[in-house]
Structures are given as structure tokens and as C-alpha cells.
């Protein structure tokens, strides 16, 4: 009977009224026992003392066998059932696209080791915090490109993220292309909320689609855009490729914050500025709190019958009882 008794309930508890018979049986057996106590049919010879002892002991056990068997059968008739509860949690998720700038300037050294490496790490942590949401990844530099459509397979998404590096697409900063590519991945989504988190460190300088036009498209399809400007205030070490070499020179950090604010405002999002790794982490934490996934839970209850152990045990005790009654102690019970 290996089950949790705290989870047991009875489908037919009225059967327990049968247990009221037991006190009557006890009274009758006690009265009859007075008469039959000397009629065990045990020889008086000393050589039969051993037989007499075990027979007397077994005879005393006969009521116990009957009571136990009767009780177990009554429990079986009451039909014990074990209840298994399982909570099914469903979520009304959010579809998210992270649009990451992959231009050369993202290798600037005002973040350690550089802006791109830190952005990837913070994005990775953000993905871990959103297990119930479909998340996708787009990249942009001189053009826009989908690295991963929105997916719940975050393990694959994390791998795509880690594989990102400068040079996958041509250089430049096409913010409008990055945003429009992201919106295109969300426009047919049926999710309760659709958001784009656009991360860039510069100003729009190329691309066929104007950033504000892309923002209008996002607004049309109900896509909220959070924009993040990445870069310290003042100067930073920027990379320059000369021939086969990459050298770093100090240059002024220039982020088109007015543009990023307009994109966010137009679509109902917010603009953030991250001047170091701690601020970038804080920004993603803020977005994580602003865009909460709604959960709904349903409790599923399953019941399984557990009367078989009581049934077979009860039948075993009663079988032993009646076998003893009609064999070893036949003279007593028939007298």
C-alpha cells in the first residue's frame, strides 16, 4: 500500500457503517468464548503440550483475523481513491525582438572589453529572465538582417546571440533598416504585446528606410519600441581598420538621442542611455519589469482507485480465519 494517505478520499464512505457490526461480534464472541474456552479438543498428555500451546495461541488470534479482514473489506467497499493535483500554468506571453547594432563602432573600448561584448552578455541575461516569451534577434549595420525569428527555443537563440560579431553584414548604421526588419517579424504576431528593444551607439547614416518612417510602421502594427543608446559621455577609444590592422583612436561619442527619443515616444516606448555596463543592466531590468508576462493557472485533479490492496488483504485474512474455523477448531465452532 505505497501511497500517500493524506491524499486519500473515499468515493462511498457510507460503507463504513458496516463497522458498527464489530462491537456486536465482540460481545457475542466473548459470551460464546466462555462456553467454548475448555473445548479446544487438545490432548492432556505432556507430550502434546507443544501442540496445545500453539493451538491455544492460534485460537486466540481467530477474532483478530476476522476483525482485520472484515475492516479491510469494508475499506475496499468504501472505495479509497488517491488524489493527484497538478497545476497547469499558461502564459499570455509577449513577443520581443532585440535589434542589435553590429557596426564597427560597437567595438569601442568605453565598455570592457567592448560595447558589443557587454551588450551580448546583458541581452543573454535578459533572455534568461523571460522563459515564457517568444524572443527574436535582428542585427543591423549597413543593412538589416534577421538572426533569429521570435522563438521559445531560447537555447538556440542564445547560440545565435553568441555567434554575432562584427563583419557579418556590411558596415554602417542603418537604424531605419534595423527597426523595419524587426517590425516585419512582429507584424503578424497574435501576442498580447509586441515590443522591439533597439540597441545602437550612433546615428543613422545609411539604409533605404528612414528611422521615423520605420517608427510609423511600428506604430501601425502596434509594436512598442524601447531604444537604448550605448556609449559613454565624452570621448572613447574607437576602432579603425587600416589595411589588415585594427587600431584604436580617441573620438567623440555621438549618439542621435533626439532620434531615439522620437522613435520611442512615437511607439509608446521609452528611451534609455547606457554609459556603462551597470546602466545597461539596469535598463534591461527596468524593461523586464515594465513588460510583465501575464500568467493563468488551472488546477487539474486526477483520482486513482486504491481499493485493491485492501480487498486482497481483507480476503486473505478472512480466508485464514475460515480455514482455521472449519479445520483446526471445527469442534469448537460447530458445538
Wavefront OBJ file of the C-alpha trace (Angstrom):
o trace
v 0.000 0.000 0.000
v 2.600 2.507 -1.101
v 0.663 5.731 -1.416
v 0.198 8.992 0.434
v -2.676 8.567 2.899
v -3.041 12.355 3.211
v -4.249 12.390 -0.399
v -6.799 9.588 0.113
v -10.549 10.197 -0.064
v -13.461 7.739 -0.214
v -15.986 7.569 -3.027
v -18.562 5.531 -0.983
v -18.000 6.403 2.701
v -21.427 5.036 3.806
v -19.925 1.546 3.713
v -18.118 2.409 6.943
v -21.459 1.921 8.753
v -20.752 -1.812 8.474
v -18.008 -1.395 11.047
v -20.763 -0.995 13.651
v -21.185 -4.786 13.391
v -17.798 -5.341 15.008
v -18.824 -4.350 18.577
v -21.776 -6.784 18.337
v -19.443 -9.514 17.154
v -17.091 -8.850 20.051
v -19.889 -9.191 22.598
v -21.206 -12.418 21.058
v -17.739 -13.902 20.713
v -16.905 -13.061 24.340
v -20.066 -14.741 25.638
v -19.572 -17.782 23.444
v -15.912 -17.909 24.373
v -16.809 -18.568 27.989
v -18.549 -21.759 26.985
v -16.006 -22.951 24.430
v -12.802 -21.971 26.202
v -12.410 -25.510 27.649
v -13.480 -27.268 24.456
v -10.403 -26.911 22.292
v -10.117 -30.649 21.877
v -6.428 -30.586 22.991
v -4.957 -33.822 24.452
v -3.914 -33.740 28.111
v -0.714 -35.765 27.634
v 2.528 -33.999 28.439
v 3.925 -34.955 25.032
v 1.184 -32.864 23.453
v 1.996 -29.687 25.401
v 3.670 -28.024 22.408
v 0.676 -28.669 20.176
v -1.621 -27.377 22.890
v 0.285 -24.125 23.238
v 0.353 -23.177 19.582
v -3.233 -24.256 19.081
v -4.406 -22.157 22.015
v -2.413 -19.179 20.693
v -3.841 -19.561 17.207
v -7.331 -19.826 18.617
v -6.884 -16.501 20.379
v -5.895 -14.953 17.056
v -9.094 -16.014 15.304
v -11.136 -12.914 16.283
v -8.265 -10.653 15.240
v -8.143 -12.327 11.813
v -11.865 -11.838 11.375
v -11.922 -8.212 12.564
v -8.966 -7.281 10.401
v -10.333 -8.987 7.285
v -13.800 -7.502 7.788
v -12.364 -3.996 8.319
v -10.137 -4.200 5.241
v -13.035 -5.362 3.071
v -15.185 -2.523 4.404
v -12.462 -0.029 3.475
v -12.300 -1.569 -0.007
v -16.080 -1.208 -0.396
v -15.782 2.464 0.612
v -13.511 2.754 -2.450
v -10.435 4.707 -1.394
v -9.019 6.984 -4.084
v -5.733 8.848 -4.223
v -5.914 12.417 -5.467
v -3.205 13.813 -7.718
v -3.132 17.557 -8.200
v -1.221 19.203 -10.971
v -1.107 22.906 -11.624
v -1.096 23.781 -15.277
v 0.304 27.257 -15.853
v -0.374 29.009 -19.112
v 1.015 32.377 -20.037
v -0.158 35.185 -22.219
v 3.309 35.929 -23.487
v 4.989 38.849 -25.136
v 6.747 38.701 -28.483
v 10.065 40.515 -28.313
v 12.616 41.394 -30.961
v 16.032 42.597 -29.866
v 17.583 44.742 -32.608
v 21.335 44.974 -32.049
v 23.693 47.391 -33.766
v 26.598 45.437 -35.297
v 28.522 48.354 -36.738
v 32.280 48.816 -36.241
v 31.767 51.437 -33.521
v 30.229 48.762 -31.271
v 33.805 47.574 -30.710
v 34.642 50.823 -28.901
v 36.536 50.366 -25.627
v 34.477 52.552 -23.287
v 32.902 49.252 -22.152
v 35.070 46.339 -21.050
v 36.093 44.585 -23.258
v 33.894 46.469 -25.750
v 30.312 47.608 -26.294
v 29.279 44.589 -28.345
v 30.575 42.002 -25.863
v 28.837 43.712 -22.942
v 25.591 44.154 -24.905
v 25.570 40.448 -25.783
v 26.119 39.457 -22.152
v 23.345 41.696 -20.843
v 20.956 40.546 -23.582
v 21.748 36.927 -22.684
v 20.761 37.563 -19.066
v 17.585 39.309 -20.205
v 16.594 36.272 -22.299
v 17.043 34.000 -19.265
v 14.601 36.172 -17.334
v 11.865 35.741 -19.989
v 11.354 31.943 -20.356
v 7.671 32.261 -21.343
v 8.124 34.845 -24.092
v 8.961 34.370 -27.725
v 12.131 36.310 -28.380
v 13.817 37.020 -31.700
v 17.028 38.715 -32.751
v 17.762 41.109 -35.595
v 21.045 42.824 -36.372
v 21.795 45.917 -38.347
v 24.786 47.852 -39.578
v 24.717 48.978 -43.202
v 21.538 46.902 -43.628
v 19.073 44.928 -41.533
v 19.125 41.171 -41.092
v 17.113 38.625 -39.055
v 19.422 36.437 -36.973
v 16.518 34.572 -35.362
v 12.730 34.932 -35.657
v 10.733 35.021 -32.393
v 11.087 31.640 -30.694
v 10.591 29.869 -27.373
v 13.722 27.820 -28.044
v 15.945 30.145 -26.079
v 18.846 27.700 -26.129
v 19.139 28.106 -29.902
v 18.555 31.856 -29.570
v 21.424 32.131 -27.091
v 23.697 30.346 -29.543
v 22.765 32.775 -32.327
v 23.487 35.638 -29.959
v 26.925 34.359 -29.008
v 27.858 33.864 -32.670
v 27.281 37.540 -33.512
v 30.386 39.514 -34.422
v 31.365 42.492 -36.463
v 31.676 41.808 -40.195
v 28.614 39.589 -40.660
v 26.971 42.384 -42.659
v 28.393 45.467 -44.307
v 29.374 48.364 -42.087
v 27.237 51.446 -41.404
v 24.388 52.390 -39.063
v 21.029 51.824 -40.725
v 18.705 52.314 -37.750
v 15.644 52.506 -40.005
v 16.530 49.182 -41.638
v 17.099 47.523 -38.274
v 13.774 48.729 -36.935
v 11.766 47.896 -40.051
v 13.275 44.385 -40.178
v 12.240 43.880 -36.554
v 8.711 45.157 -37.124
v 8.332 42.882 -40.121
v 8.948 39.911 -37.815
v 6.255 41.066 -35.407
v 3.514 42.467 -37.636
v 1.588 39.167 -37.897
v 2.053 38.207 -34.244
v -1.067 37.441 -32.175
v 0.724 38.097 -28.891
v -0.850 40.386 -26.281
v 2.122 42.707 -26.524
v 4.781 43.185 -29.214
v 7.961 45.067 -28.448
v 11.304 45.897 -30.041
v 14.382 46.685 -27.963
v 16.701 48.614 -30.269
v 20.324 48.977 -29.166
v 22.635 51.353 -31.033
v 25.660 53.559 -30.386
v 25.460 56.019 -33.259
v 23.425 57.994 -35.740
v 21.543 56.786 -38.766
v 23.849 57.237 -41.795
v 22.635 54.739 -44.368
v 19.742 52.498 -45.371
v 16.724 52.768 -47.657
v 14.190 53.322 -44.852
v 14.106 56.438 -42.714
v 14.061 55.630 -38.954
v 10.963 57.758 -38.288
v 9.141 56.085 -41.179
v 10.021 52.737 -39.611
v 8.638 54.068 -36.319
v 5.348 54.937 -38.061
v 5.171 51.382 -39.403
v 5.808 50.031 -35.899
v 3.005 52.183 -34.509
v 0.638 50.969 -37.243
v 1.190 47.347 -36.241
v 1.012 48.032 -32.507
v 4.717 47.461 -31.889
v 6.219 49.318 -28.935
v 9.875 50.303 -29.313
v 12.332 50.735 -26.462
v 15.512 52.451 -27.665
v 18.871 52.266 -25.911
v 21.806 54.498 -26.702
v 25.086 52.801 -25.758
v 28.214 54.855 -25.133
v 29.998 56.949 -22.544
v 29.743 60.713 -22.309
v 32.681 62.438 -23.955
v 35.415 60.520 -25.762
v 36.071 56.825 -26.224
v 38.588 54.604 -27.981
v 37.047 53.799 -31.368
v 38.377 51.137 -33.738
v 39.600 51.958 -37.222
v 40.519 49.381 -39.822
v 43.615 50.283 -41.808
v 44.558 47.583 -44.255
v 44.646 44.344 -42.298
v 45.091 46.100 -38.968
v 42.635 47.448 -36.435
v 43.821 50.444 -34.466
v 42.076 52.465 -31.768
v 41.879 56.227 -31.550
v 40.038 58.545 -29.221
v 36.951 60.118 -30.757
v 33.898 61.947 -29.518
v 30.907 59.728 -28.761
v 27.976 60.839 -30.910
v 24.553 59.252 -30.418
v 21.456 60.694 -32.059
v 19.475 60.767 -28.847
v 16.780 63.041 -30.280
v 16.024 60.445 -32.957
v 15.941 57.581 -30.444
v 13.615 59.559 -28.163
v 11.243 60.274 -31.068
v 11.132 56.615 -32.094
v 10.336 55.552 -28.532
v 7.786 58.305 -27.967
v 6.029 57.687 -31.274
v 5.504 53.984 -30.490
v 4.699 54.220 -26.776
v 8.097 53.010 -25.589
v 10.922 54.720 -23.716
v 14.446 55.895 -24.466
v 17.383 54.957 -22.226
v 21.050 55.929 -22.207
v 23.679 53.463 -21.005
v 27.102 54.948 -20.325
v 28.494 51.797 -18.699
v 27.737 48.130 -18.127
v 25.867 48.700 -14.850
v 23.498 51.185 -16.501
v 22.856 48.815 -19.395
v 21.949 46.013 -16.975
v 19.684 48.381 -15.070
v 17.916 49.392 -18.285
v 17.140 45.793 -19.196
v 15.912 45.171 -15.646
v 13.588 48.152 -15.998
v 12.204 46.896 -19.323
v 11.793 43.460 -17.783
v 9.601 44.968 -15.050
v 7.660 47.223 -17.436
v 6.736 44.364 -19.769
v 5.290 41.733 -17.468
v 4.054 38.429 -18.864
v 0.569 37.511 -17.604
v 0.129 34.018 -16.182
v -3.028 31.976 -15.687
v -3.069 28.777 -13.677
v -5.504 25.857 -13.837
v -5.521 23.093 -11.236
v -6.038 19.651 -12.747
v -7.228 16.895 -10.392
v -6.855 13.200 -11.212
v -8.081 10.377 -8.941
v -6.931 6.764 -8.974
v -8.647 3.864 -7.186
v -6.617 2.364 -4.335
v -9.020 -0.305 -3.045
v -7.232 -3.364 -4.480
v -4.640 -3.711 -1.659
v -7.430 -3.521 0.946
v -9.570 -6.015 -0.985
v -6.905 -8.694 -1.386
v -5.563 -8.223 2.152
v -9.077 -8.491 3.581
v -9.807 -11.658 1.610
v -6.510 -13.165 2.799
v -7.274 -12.546 6.489
v -10.818 -13.909 6.153
v -9.627 -16.971 4.235
v -7.156 -17.816 7.018
v -9.875 -17.240 9.595
v -12.425 -19.536 7.935
v -9.859 -22.213 7.128
v -8.950 -22.338 10.818
v -12.579 -22.281 11.863
v -13.568 -25.245 9.695
v -10.420 -27.336 10.202
v -8.429 -26.911 13.426
v -11.284 -25.537 15.501
v -14.203 -27.224 13.811
v -15.354 -28.917 17.040
v -15.490 -25.630 18.897
v -17.439 -23.628 16.313
v -19.892 -26.458 15.481
v -20.594 -27.499 19.029
l 1 2 3 4 5 6 7 8 9 10 11 12 13 14 15 16 17 18 19 20 21 22 23 24 25 26 27 28 29 30 31 32 33 34 35 36 37 38 39 40 41 42 43 44 45 46 47 48 49 50 51 52 53 54 55 56 57 58 59 60 61 62 63 64 65 66 67 68 69 70 71 72 73 74 75 76 77 78 79 80 81 82 83 84 85 86 87 88 89 90 91 92 93 94 95 96 97 98 99 100 101 102 103 104 105 106 107 108 109 110 111 112 113 114 115 116 117 118 119 120 121 122 123 124 125 126 127 128 129 130 131 132 133 134 135 136 137 138 139 140 141 142 143 144 145 146 147 148 149 150 151 152 153 154 155 156 157 158 159 160 161 162 163 164 165 166 167 168 169 170 171 172 173 174 175 176 177 178 179 180 181 182 183 184 185 186 187 188 189 190 191 192 193 194 195 196 197 198 199 200 201 202 203 204 205 206 207 208 209 210 211 212 213 214 215 216 217 218 219 220 221 222 223 224 225 226 227 228 229 230 231 232 233 234 235 236 237 238 239 240 241 242 243 244 245 246 247 248 249 250 251 252 253 254 255 256 257 258 259 260 261 262 263 264 265 266 267 268 269 270 271 272 273 274 275 276 277 278 279 280 281 282 283 284 285 286 287 288 289 290 291 292 293 294 295 296 297 298 299 300 301 302 303 304 305 306 307 308 309 310 311 312 313 314 315 316 317 318 319 320 321 322 323 324 325 326 327 328 329 330 331 332 333 334 335
